[in-house]
Amino acid sequence: MSGEGPHGGSAEHLVQMANDIGNFFRSEPDRKDAIAGIANHIAKFWTPRMREKLNAHMKTHGPDGLDELPLAALQHLAANPAVKPHAEPPGGDAG
């Protein structure tokens, strides 16, 4: 990771991370719920620096490498910068 630190990383690594999150939410039956879940995860767990780096990469290189759902989630976050992450219900994934 070229000395970027644990919350930096290369833009390509951030693209892969976004796609991994997208793959997790791909099973959502409703596309809007999948996009909202991805956007919420990024807003909640990614540092501002990570989001800024990926947005700068997208401005320079376009959406190359980003899957459709994470791209839509990032576009949603860019269009709605005041979006706050939603709290997860108690119990986590185990239900």
C-alpha positions in Angstrom: 0.0 0.0 0.0 2.6 2.6 -0.9 2.7 4.2 2.6 -0.8 5.6 2.5 -1.7 4.3 6.0 -4.6 2.2 7.1 -7.4 4.6 6.0 -5.8 5.9 2.8 -4.6 3.5 0.2 -4.5 3.9 -3.5 -7.5 5.0 -5.4 -7.6 1.6 -7.1 -7.7 -0.1 -3.7 -10.7 2.1 -2.8 -12.4 1.2 -6.0 -12.0 -2.5 -5.1 -13.3 -1.8 -1.6 -16.4 0.0 -3.0 -17.0 -2.9 -5.3 -16.7 -5.4 -2.5 -19.3 -3.4 -0.5 -21.5 -3.4 -3.6 -21.1 -7.2 -3.9 -22.4 -7.6 -0.4 -25.5 -5.5 -1.0 -26.1 -6.9 -4.5 -28.5 -9.5 -3.0 -30.9 -6.8 -1.9 -34.1 -7.4 -3.9 -34.7 -3.6 -4.3 -32.0 -1.7 -6.2 -32.8 1.4 -4.2 -32.2 -0.4 -0.9 -28.9 -1.8 -2.2 -27.7 1.7 -3.2 -28.8 3.1 0.1 -27.0 0.4 2.0 -23.8 1.0 0.1 -24.1 4.8 0.6 -24.8 4.3 4.3 -21.8 2.0 4.7 -19.4 4.4 3.0 -20.8 7.4 4.9 -20.5 5.5 8.2 -17.2 3.7 7.9 -15.0 5.5 5.4 -13.0 8.5 6.4 -13.5 11.8 4.6 -10.1 11.4 3.1 -11.0 8.0 1.6 -14.2 9.5 0.1 -12.3 12.5 -1.2 -9.6 10.4 -2.8 -12.2 8.2 -4.6 -14.2 11.2 -5.7 -11.0 12.8 -7.1 -10.1 9.5 -8.9 -13.6 9.5 -10.4 -13.3 13.1 -11.6 -9.9 12.3 -13.3 -10.6 8.8 -14.6 -14.3 8.5 -14.7 -16.1 5.5 -13.3 -13.5 3.0 -14.7 -13.4 -0.1 -12.5 -16.5 0.8 -10.4 -19.5 -1.5 -10.6 -22.9 0.0 -11.2 -24.3 -0.1 -7.6 -21.3 1.4 -5.9 -21.1 4.1 -8.6 -24.8 5.0 -8.0 -24.2 5.1 -4.3 -21.2 7.4 -4.7 -23.2 9.6 -7.0 -25.9 9.7 -4.4 -23.5 10.8 -1.7 -21.9 13.4 -4.0 -25.3 14.9 -4.7 -26.4 14.8 -1.1 -23.3 15.7 1.0 -25.4 16.3 4.1 -26.6 12.7 4.2 -25.9 11.2 7.6 -25.5 7.4 8.1 -28.4 5.5 9.6 -28.0 3.5 12.7 -28.0 -0.2 12.3 -30.7 -2.1 14.1 -29.6 -4.0 17.2 -28.4 -7.6 16.7 -26.2 -7.1 13.7 -26.1 -9.5 10.7 -26.9 -12.5 12.9 -30.4 -11.2 13.4 
